[in-house]
Amino acid sequence: MFSWNVSDTFYWPTQSTEAGDVDAMFSLGHIHYYRAHISMDDVRASMWFDLAARDGLKVAKRYYDESAKTLSPTQIQDAEQLA
């Protein structure tokens, strides 16, 4: 039988982001933004979208801009510092 837990959601995308995979960065942004299997974390979502956009994924810039609309200036600064 297949066993799954929340940490499985992050394992491979996180491994891939460490190797510079922009698609994995974008995927982690989606996970946080749409709250898939985790609690709300708009700052982390913005951070991942920002990282993917900086590495050239054009659609990530659009998602970053959209997610940033829901953040305070302090939260935007926090996301940029995390990135």
Backbone as numpy.savetxt, mean C-alpha at the origin, in Angstrom:
# Nx Ny Nz CAx CAy CAz Cx Cy Cz
-6.04 -30.09 4.05 -6.87 -28.92 4.05 -5.98 -27.68 4.05
-6.43 -26.66 3.36 -5.70 -25.40 3.26 -5.87 -24.59 4.54
-4.75 -24.09 5.04 -4.78 -23.25 6.24 -4.36 -21.83 5.83
-5.09 -20.82 6.32 -4.81 -19.45 5.94 -4.95 -18.55 7.17
-4.08 -17.57 7.26 -4.25 -16.53 8.26 -3.87 -15.19 7.65
-4.15 -14.11 8.36 -3.94 -12.77 7.83 -2.49 -12.53 7.45
-1.55 -13.05 8.19 -0.15 -12.80 7.86 0.21 -13.36 6.48
-0.51 -14.40 6.02 -0.27 -14.94 4.68 -0.57 -13.90 3.60
-1.51 -13.01 3.87 -1.88 -11.96 2.92 -0.69 -11.06 2.60
0.18 -10.87 3.57 1.28 -9.93 3.42 2.62 -10.58 3.06
2.77 -11.87 3.27 4.09 -12.47 3.14 4.72 -12.29 1.76
4.07 -12.79 0.70 4.67 -12.73 -0.63 4.72 -11.31 -1.18
3.65 -10.52 -1.03 3.79 -9.14 -1.53 4.92 -8.38 -0.82
5.09 -8.61 0.47 6.16 -7.92 1.20 7.53 -8.39 0.71
7.67 -9.68 0.49 8.93 -10.20 -0.04 9.23 -9.56 -1.40
8.21 -9.43 -2.21 8.39 -8.86 -3.54 8.72 -7.38 -3.50
8.11 -6.64 -2.56 8.41 -5.21 -2.47 9.86 -4.99 -2.08
10.39 -5.87 -1.26 11.79 -5.75 -0.85 12.72 -5.94 -2.05
12.23 -6.62 -3.08 13.00 -6.82 -4.31 12.70 -5.72 -5.33
11.86 -4.74 -4.95 11.55 -3.61 -5.82 10.39 -3.82 -6.78
9.54 -4.78 -6.52 8.40 -5.09 -7.40 7.29 -4.06 -7.20
7.09 -3.16 -8.18 6.09 -2.11 -8.05 4.67 -2.66 -8.04
4.43 -3.77 -8.72 3.10 -4.37 -8.71 2.75 -4.87 -7.30
3.74 -5.40 -6.59 3.51 -5.84 -5.22 3.24 -4.64 -4.32
3.96 -3.53 -4.55 3.71 -2.32 -3.76 2.27 -1.85 -3.96
1.85 -1.86 -5.22 0.49 -1.45 -5.55 -0.52 -2.40 -4.91
-0.24 -3.69 -4.93 -1.13 -4.68 -4.31 -1.27 -4.44 -2.82
-0.17 -4.14 -2.14 -0.25 -3.85 -0.71 -1.03 -2.57 -0.46
-0.90 -1.61 -1.34 -1.73 -0.40 -1.23 -3.20 -0.75 -1.30
-3.56 -1.62 -2.26 -4.95 -2.07 -2.39 -5.43 -2.79 -1.13
-4.61 -3.65 -0.61 -4.99 -4.40 0.59 -5.34 -3.44 1.73
-4.50 -2.44 1.93 -4.77 -1.48 2.99 -5.94 -0.55 2.66
-6.00 -0.09 1.41 -7.04 0.86 1.01 -8.43 0.25 1.08
-8.55 -0.98 0.61 -9.86 -1.63 0.60 -10.10 -2.50 1.82
-9.15 -2.45 2.77 -9.28 -3.12 4.07 -9.49 -4.63 3.93
-8.81 -5.23 2.99 -8.95 -6.66 2.76 -8.25 -7.43 3.87
-9.00 -8.04 4.72 -8.51 -8.92 5.79 -7.72 -8.18 6.88
-7.78 -6.87 6.90 -7.03 -6.12 7.91 -7.87 -4.95 8.40
-7.39 -4.30 9.45 -8.06 -3.10 9.91 -7.66 -1.92 9.02
-8.40 -0.86 9.09 -8.19 0.31 8.25 -6.81 0.92 8.49
-6.11 1.22 7.40 -4.82 1.89 7.51 -4.59 2.72 6.25
-5.23 3.88 6.20 -5.13 4.74 5.03 -3.72 5.29 4.84
-2.99 5.49 5.92 -1.63 6.00 5.82 -0.75 4.97 5.10
-0.85 3.70 5.50 -0.05 2.66 4.83 -0.48 2.48 3.38
-1.77 2.57 3.11 -2.24 2.48 1.72 -1.58 3.57 0.89
-1.61 4.80 1.39 -0.99 5.91 0.66 0.50 5.71 0.49
1.15 5.18 1.52 2.58 4.92 1.44 2.89 3.96 0.29
2.15 2.84 0.21 2.42 1.85 -0.84 2.10 2.41 -2.22
1.00 3.15 -2.35 0.69 3.77 -3.64 1.78 4.75 -4.03
2.27 5.53 -3.06 3.33 6.50 -3.32 4.61 5.80 -3.80
4.99 4.73 -3.12 6.19 4.00 -3.52 6.06 3.43 -4.93
4.91 2.85 -5.24 4.70 2.29 -6.57 4.71 3.40 -7.63
4.11 4.54 -7.31 4.11 5.67 -8.25 5.52 6.20 -8.47
6.30 6.30 -7.42 7.68 6.77 -7.54 8.51 5.85 -8.42
8.15 4.56 -8.41 8.88 3.58 -9.23 8.29 3.43 -10.63
7.37 4.33 -10.98 6.91 4.39 -12.36 5.57 3.77 -12.68
4.85 3.23 -11.71 3.54 2.65 -11.99 2.51 3.78 -12.03
2.09 4.16 -13.23 1.25 5.35 -13.42 -0.09 5.27 -12.69
-0.71 4.10 -12.72 -2.01 3.97 -12.05 -1.89 4.19 -10.55
-0.73 3.90 -9.99 -0.52 4.08 -8.55 -0.60 5.55 -8.16
-0.16 6.44 -9.05 -0.23 7.88 -8.77 -1.68 8.31 -8.62
-2.54 7.80 -9.48 -3.97 8.13 -9.39 -4.56 7.64 -8.07
-4.20 6.43 -7.67 -4.69 5.90 -6.40 -4.11 6.68 -5.22
-2.83 7.07 -5.33 -2.23 7.87 -4.26 -2.99 9.18 -4.11
-3.24 9.87 -5.21 -3.95 11.14 -5.17 -5.33 10.97 -4.55
-6.01 9.90 -4.93 -7.36 9.64 -4.40 -7.31 9.32 -2.91
-6.39 8.47 -2.50 -6.31 8.10 -1.08 -5.87 9.27 -0.23
-5.03 10.16 -0.77 -4.54 11.30 -0.01 -5.66 12.30 0.31
-6.73 12.28 -0.46 -7.86 13.19 -0.20 -8.50 12.91 1.15
-8.36 11.69 1.65 -9.00 11.32 2.91 -8.08 11.54 4.12
-6.84 11.97 3.86 -5.85 12.11 4.93 -5.67 13.56 5.35
-5.32 13.74 6.59 -4.95 15.07 7.09 -3.53 15.38 6.61
-3.11 16.64 6.66 -1.73 16.96 6.28 -0.70 16.18 7.09
-0.97 15.94 8.36 -0.05 15.16 9.20 0.03 13.72 8.72
-1.11 13.14 8.36 -1.12 11.77 7.87 -0.40 11.65 6.53
-0.54 12.64 5.67 0.17 12.63 4.39 1.67 12.68 4.65
2.08 13.52 5.59 3.49 13.60 5.95 3.98 12.27 6.51
3.16 11.63 7.35 3.53 10.32 7.90 3.73 9.28 6.79
2.80 9.28 5.81 2.90 8.33 4.70 4.17 8.56 3.89
4.48 9.82 3.65 5.68 10.15 2.88 6.95 9.78 3.64
6.93 9.93 4.96 8.09 9.55 5.77 8.26 8.03 5.80
7.15 7.30 5.84 7.23 5.84 5.80 7.79 5.34 4.48
7.43 6.05 3.41 7.89 5.66 2.07 9.38 5.93 1.96
